[in-house]
Amino acid sequence: MAPKAYIPSMAEDPVETNPGNYRVAFENERVRVLEYTDAPGHVTTEHGHPDSVMITASAFNRRISANGNSVDVELPAGVARWLPAQHHYGENIGGSDTHVFFVELKDAAPPSTDEVADQLGPAHS
């Protein structure tokens, strides 16, 4: 059996800790897609993310902080980056809104079935 992926607890879930900024755009048994938006100067409450792919819908400058350490991040719109599981809080230190999607991984892929293997295109939600 594949090991379970890290899933933030309710107290760490960004949708719960920062409901004005995060929303669930899609979810199934394997992934959860979060949409995040904020304005310049906004600081999030500390929260957690499992292993994720981050996709930038806008260019942004942010300061990500945890455990007394900080890193400044500047990314253009339209890029995808790996985000390993982590706890942090962030601050929009730029002059523009942040708009990002996170594709959070829940588990390893289940065994393939003929029905799934024969499907082309996006699945119905």
C-alpha positions in Angstrom: 0.0 0.0 0.0 1.4 3.4 -0.9 2.1 5.8 1.9 -0.5 8.5 2.6 0.4 12.1 1.4 0.6 14.9 4.0 -2.8 16.5 4.3 -3.0 19.6 6.6 -5.2 19.3 9.6 -8.3 21.5 9.9 -6.3 24.0 12.0 -3.6 24.1 9.2 -5.9 24.0 6.1 -5.5 27.3 4.2 -9.2 27.3 3.2 -10.0 27.3 7.0 -7.2 29.6 8.2 -7.5 32.1 5.3 -11.1 31.8 3.9 -11.1 35.2 2.3 -8.1 34.2 0.1 -8.3 30.5 -0.6 -11.2 28.6 -2.2 -11.5 25.0 -3.4 -11.8 25.2 -7.2 -11.9 21.4 -7.7 -11.6 18.2 -5.5 -11.7 14.5 -5.9 -10.1 11.5 -4.2 -6.6 12.2 -5.6 -6.2 16.0 -5.8 -7.6 19.2 -4.4 -7.2 22.4 -6.5 -7.1 25.7 -4.5 -7.3 29.2 -6.0 -5.6 31.9 -4.0 -5.9 35.7 -4.4 -4.7 38.7 -2.4 -3.8 42.4 -2.7 -0.5 44.2 -2.0 0.4 44.2 1.8 -1.8 41.2 2.7 -0.3 38.7 5.2 -1.8 35.2 5.5 -2.3 33.3 8.7 0.1 30.4 9.1 -1.1 27.3 7.3 0.1 24.1 5.6 0.2 22.6 2.1 0.8 19.0 1.1 3.1 18.3 -1.9 1.6 20.5 -4.6 2.1 22.0 -8.0 1.7 25.8 -7.9 0.5 27.6 -11.1 0.8 31.3 -11.3 -2.1 33.2 -12.9 -0.5 36.6 -12.2 3.1 37.8 -11.7 3.8 38.4 -8.0 6.4 39.2 -5.3 5.9 37.4 -1.9 7.8 36.8 1.3 7.3 33.3 2.6 8.1 32.8 6.3 8.3 29.9 8.8 10.3 29.0 11.9 12.1 32.4 11.9 13.3 32.0 8.3 12.0 34.0 5.3 12.6 33.9 1.5 11.4 36.4 -1.0 9.9 34.9 -4.2 9.3 36.7 -7.5 7.5 34.8 -10.2 6.0 35.7 -13.6 2.5 34.8 -14.7 2.0 31.4 -16.4 4.6 29.2 -14.7 4.2 26.0 -12.8 6.5 25.1 -9.9 6.8 22.2 -7.5 5.9 23.1 -3.8 7.0 20.4 -1.3 4.9 19.9 1.8 5.3 22.8 4.2 3.9 25.1 6.8 4.3 28.8 6.3 2.7 32.2 6.1 3.1 34.6 3.2 3.1 38.4 2.6 2.4 40.1 -0.7 5.4 42.5 -0.8 4.8 43.6 -4.4 2.7 46.2 -6.1 0.1 43.9 -7.7 -2.4 41.3 -6.7 -1.4 37.7 -6.3 -3.5 35.0 -8.2 -2.3 31.4 -7.9 -3.6 27.9 -8.2 -2.3 25.0 -6.1 -2.9 21.4 -7.2 -2.5 19.5 -3.9 -1.7 15.8 -4.1 -3.6 13.5 -1.8 -2.3 10.0 -2.6 -0.3 7.9 -5.0 -2.2 6.9 -8.2 -4.6 4.0 -7.8 -4.3 1.0 -10.0 -5.5 1.6 -13.5 -8.8 0.2 -14.7 -10.0 -0.3 -18.3 -12.7 2.3 -17.9 -10.1 5.0 -16.9 -7.5 3.8 -19.4 -10.0 4.1 -22.3 -11.1 7.7 -21.3 -9.8 10.6 -23.4 -10.0 14.2 -22.4 -11.0 15.7 -19.0 -13.2 13.6 -16.7 -16.6 14.9 -15.6 -16.6 16.2 -12.1 
